[in-house]
């Protein structure tokens, strides 16, 4: 029983970390695109 709870908790942690990293990656790519556009504008 405790093993199942632990595995469920691990799955939640992994999916949470995946969502966080995906959002972070999107943030970084959009920011770098803005910098590139700014650099070309100036």
GUDO-741259 format. One record per residue (C-alpha): residue in one letter; x, y, z. Coordinates in steps of 0.02 Angstrom, whole numbers, plus 50000, padded with zeros to 5 digits. Example, Ala and Ser with C-alpha at 12.3 -4.5 7.8 and 13.67 -1.06 7.14 Angstrom:
2
a  50615  49775  50390
s  50684  49947  50357
This chain:
42
x  50000  50000  50000
x  50136  50124  50048
x  50232  50076  49891
x  50083  50121  49782
x  50066  50289  49869
x  50252  50322  49845
x  50247  50277  49660
x  50094  50388  49634
x  50185  50531  49720
x  50338  50503  49611
x  50231  50506  49453
x  50155  50672  49508
x  50327  50744  49543
x  50392  50689  49373
x  50244  50761  49277
x  50256  50922  49378
x  50441  50937  49339
x  50407  50902  49154
x  50274  51039  49148
x  50392  51160  49237
x  50537  51125  49118
x  50423  51140  48965
x  50358  51308  49025
x  50534  51366  49066
x  50593  51315  48893
x  50449  51411  48812
x  50492  51563  48917
x  50675  51555  48866
x  50637  51534  48681
x  50511  51678  48678
x  50633  51790  48773
x  50778  51750  48655
x  50664  51785  48506
x  50623  51956  48580
x  50808  51992  48604
x  50845  51940  48425
x  50705  52053  48361
x  50770  52197  48467
x  50946  52169  48402
x  50885  52172  48221
x  50779  52327  48255
x  50928  52424  48321
